[in-house]
């Protein structure tokens, strides 16, 4: 929860600095977000590759475990498509791009902003990227705060699906507490797999 609030705080600070027009022109005109994106992708690879449980996870994969991330991805995309019916401003593919961030707010928001700039323009692309940032932050917060209720009403796998890509890190302690230690492996495997789909799904839907 604290980490999510810090992210939101930095986002608000950036908006205020941009609105106040106090930043150097070179900083706002140069496309630094591309390099930030490269660093994020590097960080994803490092965090997955340095996980000491990665080898154990890879050798312990069973076909039925794939059903959990499959349910997360399918359910998220269906819900995103249905929500697009209520929002006339954004197309179904825009909503699918936002949803396919799967709570990975930093990567998905930058990807969407960069990829939609050519078709929507800088301002509208930034707006959609901001929506992706907030929507995926809210998803993480929802998973953190709602885990006990999800377990009570929907079963022990529900918080894992709700957590999306965060179940390998930020939401793992909450999942361990309310879902049980026997689902830690499932949570980590789910998080890694969903995490890896973000750089593929987001660009795919942005291109449509």
Protein Blocks (a to p, Z undefined) as FASTA:
>chain_A
ZZmmmmmmmmmmmmmmmmnopacfklmmpcfklmmmmmmmmmmmmmmmmpmklmmmmmmp
cfklmmmmmmmmmmmmmmmmmmmmmmmkbcfklmmmmmmnnopamlmmmmmmmmmmmmno
jklmmmmmmmmmmmmmmmmmmmmmmmmmmmmmnojklmmmmnmmmlmmmmmmmmmmmnop
klmmmmmmmmmmmmmmmmmmmmmmmmZZ
